């Protein structure tokens, strides 16, 4: 009797699941709905080589990766794997001589319809060196191109040598004031010790009073002023006197 009753009880209410359900065989696994897209993006990253830099800036003398250098190999590799890449300009702002924008780069798997998007910002200043004024007629296009290149690089982790930090360091190096030559250092040493007659220690004090700890650090544009300070000491009498140095300076 008990056996017949058990048989008549629905299996779902007795065991808590439907008979022959996949839940009976294995736990339910939630799969990411972009798995196939991620696999193809991984293949793109594996196939792509370091970006070439065919662009040349003759004014500032450096090489850079053009939009064609970046977009062409990426587009070709994505298309081979069935990925479609497109770009939207979602925000833009134009001012005299400058522009900024935000773009959205989207990769779509043509087989599954899966998609992935990333946003990137761009900024550009357009200046006419010939006319020495802000023009702005190409600023927005430069900003979009820069944002597009950056978005593609970020999505596929493309390496390149024309990164902002390197360019910033290059600008810092090139913007440092030019110092005097070794010949000028030697001339100043001869002037101080032989013509003026200062001791090395006193000559160093005079140099420090001019704002330099070493003659090699003297800025080229400031060289004549320092020379004049030493020349004025020639008629000061007691060259090695601290008081005479103060008076002359």
QUICORMO-V694699 format. One record per residue. N is the residue number from 0. PSI is psi as a letter, one per 20 degrees, with the letter a starting at -180 (999 if undefined). OMEGA is omega in whole degrees, 0 to 359 (NA if undefined). BURIAL is I if it has 24 or more other C-alpha atoms within 12 Angstrom, else O. Layout:
<<N;PSI;OMEGA;BURIAL> <N;PSI;OMEGA;BURIAL>>
This chain:
<<0;g;178;O> <1;g;180;O> <2;g;181;O> <3;h;179;O> <4;g;180;O> <5;h;180;O> <6;h;182;O> <7;i;179;O> <8;p;178;O> <9;p;181;O> <10;h;182;O> <11;g;182;O> <12;h;182;O> <13;g;184;O> <14;i;179;O> <15;j;178;O> <16;r;182;O> <17;q;178;O> <18;q;178;O> <19;j;178;O> <20;q;177;O> <21;h;178;O> <22;h;179;O> <23;h;184;O> <24;h;183;O> <25;q;178;O> <26;q;180;O> <27;p;181;O> <28;p;178;O> <29;o;181;O> <30;q;176;O> <31;p;185;O> <32;j;178;O> <33;k;184;O> <34;g;182;O> <35;h;178;I> <36;g;179;I> <37;h;178;I> <38;g;181;O> <39;h;177;I> <40;h;176;I> <41;g;179;O> <42;h;177;O> <43;g;179;I> <44;h;181;I> <45;h;183;O> <46;h;185;O> <47;q;178;I> <48;r;178;O> <49;q;185;O> <50;p;175;I> <51;q;179;I> <52;n;183;O> <53;i;180;O> <54;q;180;O> <55;p;173;O> <56;o;184;O> <57;h;182;O> <58;g;180;O> <59;i;172;O> <60;m;173;O> <61;q;179;O> <62;q;180;O> <63;r;178;I> <64;p;178;I> <65;r;177;I> <66;h;179;I> <67;h;178;O> <68;h;184;I> <69;g;188;I> <70;h;186;I> <71;g;179;O> <72;h;179;I> <73;g;180;I> <74;g;181;I> <75;g;181;O> <76;g;179;I> <77;g;181;I> <78;h;179;I> <79;h;182;O> <80;j;178;I> <81;k;178;I> <82;p;178;I> <83;p;182;I> <84;p;175;I> <85;r;188;I> <86;q;174;I> <87;p;171;I> <88;o;186;I> <89;h;179;O> <90;q;176;O> <91;q;179;I> <92;p;183;O> <93;p;175;I> <94;r;179;O> <95;o;176;O> <96;i;181;I> <97;r;181;I> <98;q;176;I> <99;q;182;I> <100;r;172;I> <101;p;180;I> <102;q;176;I> <103;o;179;I> <104;p;183;I> <105;p;174;I> <106;p;183;I> <107;p;173;I> <108;o;184;I> <109;i;180;O> <110;h;185;O> <111;i;183;O> <112;j;178;O> <113;q;181;I> <114;q;178;I> <115;p;182;I> <116;q;172;I> <117;q;179;I> <118;q;179;I> <119;q;180;I> <120;q;177;I> <121;q;179;I> <122;q;181;I> <123;q;172;I> <124;p;182;I> <125;o;185;I> <126;p;177;O> <127;o;179;O> <128;h;180;O> <129;g;181;O> <130;i;179;O> <131;l;179;O> <132;r;177;O> <133;p;179;O> <134;g;176;O> <135;i;184;I> <136;h;180;O> <137;j;187;I> <138;g;184;I> <139;h;179;I> <140;h;177;I> <141;h;180;I> <142;g;179;I> <143;g;179;I> <144;g;179;I> <145;g;179;I> <146;h;179;I> <147;g;179;I> <148;g;181;I> <149;h;180;I> <150;g;179;I> <151;g;179;I> <152;g;182;I> <153;h;182;O> <154;h;184;I> <155;j;178;I> <156;l;180;O> <157;p;179;I> <158;q;177;O> <159;q;181;I> <160;i;182;O> <161;l;181;I> <162;q;184;O> <163;h;182;O> <164;h;180;O> <165;g;180;O> <166;h;178;O> <167;g;178;O> <168;h;179;O> <169;g;179;O> <170;h;179;O> <171;h;181;O> <172;g;182;O> <173;h;182;O> <174;i;178;O> <175;p;180;O> <176;q;181;O> <177;p;179;O> <178;r;184;O> <179;r;181;I> <180;r;178;O> <181;h;178;O> <182;h;178;O> <183;h;176;O> <184;g;179;I> <185;h;180;O> <186;g;180;O> <187;h;178;I> <188;g;178;I> <189;g;179;O> <190;g;185;I> <191;g;188;I> <192;h;185;I> <193;g;184;O> <194;g;180;O> <195;h;177;I> <196;k;179;I> <197;q;171;I> <198;r;180;O> <199;h;181;O> <200;g;181;O> <201;h;178;I> <202;h;178;I> <203;h;178;I> <204;g;179;I> <205;g;181;I> <206;g;179;I> <207;h;178;O> <208;h;176;O> <209;i;177;I> <210;j;182;O> <211;p;175;O> <212;i;180;O> <213;q;180;O> <214;h;180;I> <215;i;181;O> <216;i;182;I> <217;p;178;I> <218;p;184;O> <219;g;182;O> <220;i;183;O> <221;i;186;O> <222;g;184;I> <223;h;179;O> <224;g;180;O> <225;g;178;I> <226;g;181;I> <227;h;178;O> <228;g;179;I> <229;h;179;I> <230;h;179;I> <231;h;179;I> <232;i;184;I> <233;h;180;I> <234;j;184;O> <235;i;178;O> <236;e;182;O> <237;n;187;O> <238;h;184;I> <239;j;179;I> <240;p;179;O> <241;h;181;O> <242;g;181;O> <243;h;180;O> <244;g;181;I> <245;g;181;O> <246;g;182;O> <247;h;183;O> <248;999;NA;O>>
